[in-house]
């Protein structure tokens, strides 16, 4: 054959041509023990010419022959041609084929996190309200506001003095505002009902030590009586089961009854208090020694030596329920801070009721009367409560 006729121009050997040539090599070469050195492939003009086309949009892409199998020489050529941050083309194709053959997996939405505890603080929620909605008044709002205003005026007006009501033209002459006294008395009665409901003979007031004793002032309602009444003093008991009246002097009380001591607090309705050391006989012991009539529910305790601020006789009297009289801390006191009572503190015998306010603690007792119905009370007639419990 003519050499000129058999001459064909050599085609540029790109990556695909080199790979094809490698596959057409005889098998005997692959069986040699010594591996052949990897050929150094230089980029040809066709390879350089393909790079701008790839960067400009891939308008005309020619199919690239991919190597088949895991030929070590082919893998070596691919590793030389790719950069350090690039993946082998064969691995990319295998991954795309595996992805294409595997059905897509739909990810389920993650459940909302639950609160760790029932009492965990919840984040604040912002609620936006248009200004015109806030300024909007319904007919119900107007009626409720009007009813509340009228009720406040009526309730407040019922507590005004009679002279003020007459000046405002709300009352005429001596006709009082209807229900004024009833409203005030009802409010005081509610306080008494609560205190009476909480009362228990087993509930004791706190006791203190001698180091905690504080001064106790003379708080006589009026003038302090002259001590001239003490030599002839005696206690009269009436309303007894025997139907008789009994008169006892201080010597009878001190010799017949056991003395008990306690350090308790005396609380005054005026807002002050004092801790004092008291001694005397228990009121319950007196009730046992001289039982009241069976229907008796109240005791009227009074002092005939009490004086008003001008020194005139002003008998002082209080009502005391029998359960309170039988309380273990209720005493008929004869001693104060380890000494016999003085006139300032109600000599020779005074009532001490730690579970009541100080106005129930009558000084210089002269008479005790047991009654079925609640008797009158000195301060209750002047607008104070009847029960006066603590």
Secondary structure, 3 states (H helix, E strand, C coil): CCCCCCCCCCCCCCHHHHHHHHHCCCHHHHCCCCCCCCCCCCCCHHHHHHHHHHHCCCCCCCCCCCCCCCCHHHHHHHHHHCCCCCCCHHHHHHHHHHHHHCCCCCCCCCCCCCCCCCCCCCCCCCCCCCHHHHCCCCHHHHHHHHHHHHHHHHHHHCCCCHHHHHHCCCCCCCCCCCCHHHHHHHHHHHHHHHHHHHCCCCCCCCCCCHHHCCCCCCCCCCCCCCHHHCCCCCEEEECECCCCCEEECHHHHHHHCCCEEEEEEEECCCCCEEEEEEEEEEHHHHHHHCCECCCCCEEEEEECCCECCCCCECCEEEEEEHHHHCCCCEEEEEEECCEECCHHHCCCCEEEECCECHHHCCCCCCEEEEECCCCCCCCHHHCCCCCCEC
